[in-house]
Amino acid sequence: MLLKIMIAMLAFAANSVLCRLALVGQQIDPMSFSLIRVASGAAVLLLLYCCSAHKARIEWKLKNGFFLAVYLVAFSLAYLHMDAGAGALLLFGAVQLSMLGYGLCHGEKINLQRGIGLGIAVTGILVLLLPGASAPNPLYAAVMVCSGLGWAAYSIAGKAMQNPLASTLANFILALPFVLLAYAVFYRHSFVYPQGALLAVLSGGLASSGAYVLWYAIVKRIDRVTASSVQLSVPCLAILGGALFIGEALSWRIIISAVIVLAGIALVIFAKPSQQAPAAAEG
């Protein structure tokens, strides 16, 4: 399970780096990136579904497609004026808080070890946001928070899905019209160069489609507190990726913060789950 979580988190961080790399190089506009990303993801998922030995019944949930589309569109738009690491911090900070709040409202409990782990992880995030770091544009920061809310809702909905592959395929197909609508609104500002299209395809067909199937399989087996906490590793990975592939700033404070966050996550993952109210275990 730990290996699967690590692969999923690396893929999530890769999406931040790929999107930022495409936008900062002005190789594609945000809505075209989103459209190519969701279309390529749907194509890969359809191929995997057709090649699967056991074809599970596809569950069509319009709200899941909408949540996915909100995440995808807001994610790309926010990265116009935000570093990969800063964007991932806002994204998964919003995810963590909203999933944690939802879990607590639905009967999940936090024991002492998990509480300490969450506190350590959040402290690591706050260290990254201390004065001295370049503050993101407030408007685009708000857009990224909306993206985080969309991803949180999508992750929570994943606990009710029966088959990860079939469900993710349905969600990508249902998200396509919503993303297409957003693209139509910003059509006059659209442009696509080969490198931008390639990065969008890599994001959708590789870092999104397969990773989301894996994530849906993971969230069915872990509680919301753990699911929200492990995603706090993504900003750290995105910061490292941004430094390596985009040339974004990498300081000792960023490295120390990453260690603090990962240490807190380890406490949450390896803590024994608290008892939760049986009638409120699922949303």
N, C-alpha and C positions, 0 to 999 in steps of 0.2 A: 504493500500500500504506500509506503514512504517513497519508493522509487516512482510510482505513478504520480504522486503529488509533485515530486520534483520535476518530472517531465512536463506536467501541466503548467507549473509556475514558470518554467523556462520558456514555454511557448507563449504564455501571456506576456512576459517581458519582451519577447521577440516581436510581438505585435506593436508594442510601443516604439521600439527601435526602428522597425520597418516603416511604420507610418511617419514617424518624425524624419527619417532619412529621406523619404520620398518628398515630403512637404518642404523641408528646409532646403532641399536642392531644387525646388520649384519644378519637379518632374511631373506633377499631377496636382489637381485641385482636390480638396477634401471630399466633395461629394462623389467625384469620379472614383476616388480611391475606395470609398465605402461601397459603391455600386459594384465595382470589379471584385472587391473583397467578398461580398456576400454571394455574388454570382459564381465565382470560382469555388467558393466553399460549398455551395449547393451542388455544383457539378461533381466535385470530388466525393461528396457524401452519397450522391445518387449512384456513382460508379461503385463505391464500396457496398452500398445496399444491394445493388444488382448482383454483385459477385459473392455476397454472403450466402452461406449454405442454408441458414435458417432465416427466412424473411419474416420478421415480426410485423404485426399489424401496426400501421402508421397511425399515430395519434395526432390529430390536427387540433391544436390549441391556438386560436388567433392571438390571445393575449401574450403567449410566449414569443410569437413572431414579432409582436409590437415591442416587447421588452428588449429583444435582441436588436431590433432596428434602432431604438432609442440609444442603446449603448453604442452601436456602430457609427451612427451619424454624428452624435455628440462627440465621440472619441476622436474622429478625424477632424472635425471642425475645431475642437479645442487645441489640437496639436499644431495649428497654424502658428501660434505665438507662445509656445511652451516647450521647454526642454523635455526630453523623454523621461528623465527621473522625476522632475517636478510634477509632470502630468500624471505619472503613475502613482505618486504620493497622494495627490488629490483624488484620483480615481478609486484607489483601493482603500484610502481612508474613509471615503463615503461608503464603500462596500462594507467595510468592517463594522462601522457604526450602525448602519441600517440593518445588516444581518444580525448583529448582536442584539439590537433592540427588538427585532422581530422574534428572535429566539427566546429572549427573556419573557416577552409578552405571551409566548405560546408554551410556557412551562419548562424551558431549559434552565438549569441551574449552573452557577459558577462556583466551584470549590476554591479553597485557598490557593492551591498550586496554580490553577488556571487563572485566577484573579491576578496573581503575581506575574505570571507569564504575559498576560494581556497588558498589564501595567508597564512591564519592561519593553514590550514591543511598541506600545504607543509612545513611550519615552524616547525610543530610538527615532521614531517618526518626528517627534517634536524637536529633537536635536537638529535634524536636518532643516527645520523651518525657523530656527533661531535667527534673530537679526544678523544681517551680514550676507545671507543668501539672497539672490535676486528674486524678488517677489513677482509671481506671475500676474499677467493682466487680469483684473478682477472679473471682467466679462467672460473671458475664456476659462478662467478658473471656475466660474459658476456653471459654464457649459460642461466642463469635465466632471463636476459634481453630479450633474444630471446624468451623465454617462455612467457614473458609479451607481446611481440609484437604479438605472436600467439593468445593469449587470447583476446587482443584488437581487432584484426581483426575478431575473432570469435564473439565477442560481437557486433561489428558494423554490421556484416552480419545478426545478429539476428533481427535487425529492419525490415528486408525485409521478414522475415518468417511469414507465415500465421497461422500455428498451432504449438505451442511450443512443444507438445509431439511428433507429427509426424516428425517434423523437427529435434528435438534432437535425435530421434531414427535413422533417416537417417544419421545424422552426426557421431554418434558413430559407426554405421556399416561401413561407408565410411572411418573412421579413422583407423579401425582395420587393413587393409592391410598395411598402412603406419607404424603403430606401430610394426606390425609383421616384416616388413623389417628392422626396427631399431633393433629389437630383434635378427634377424638373423645375423646382423653385429657384435653384442656383445655376440653371443651365447656361445662362449668358456668361458666367465666369468659369466655365469648364474648359479644361485643356488636359491633354494626356500625351506624354512622351514615352517612348519604349521602356526606359528604365523605370519610370513611375508605374506603368502597367505591370511590369515584371514584379516589382516590390508588392503591389497590391495582390497579385496572384499568389505570391509566396505567403503573404499574410492570410489570405482567405483559404487557399487550397492546402496549405501545410500547417501554419501556426494557429489557424482558427478551427477548421473543420475537424481534424483529428483530435486536437486538444480539447475541443468542446465535448466530443463524444466521451473522451476519457474523463473529463470533469463531471459530466452527468453521471457516469458510473461511480465516481468517487463520492459525490455529494449524497448519493443514496445510502452510503455506508458510514458516513460520519455525521455528527450533529452540526448545527448551524454555527455554534461558537467556534468549533475547530475549523469549519469551512471558511469562516470569515477571517480567522486568525492566520491561517497558512498563506492567505493571499497578501498579507503584509510583507512577504518576502519579495513580491514582484517589484515594488519600487526600488529596492536595493539592487536587484538584478538589472532593472532598466537603467539605473544610474551607471552601473558598470558598463552595460552595453552602449549607452550613449557616449561614454568616455572613449571606449574602444573603437566604435564604428563611426561616430559622428564628430568626435573631437570636443564633446562637452566637458565642462570642468570636473575634475576629480581631485578631491582634497582628502587629507587625513580625517577630517570630521565626517565626511561621507563614508569612508571606510569604517570608522569606529561606529557610526550610526547603523551601518549594515550589520555589523557583528552584534550590536545590542538587539536589533529587531529579530535576527535569526535565533538568538539565545532565548528571547521571550517566546517565539513560536515553538521552539523545541520543548519548553515547559508545558505549553498548551497541548501539543500533540501527544506527549508521553504521559500526561496526567490521566489518572483514572476518572472517567466521566462521572459526574454527579447524577443522582437519581432525579428524574424529571416526572412531572405529572403525567400519568398515562393517557388521560383524555385529551391532553393538549400537546402531545408530542409532534403532531403534524399540523401544518398550516392549512 
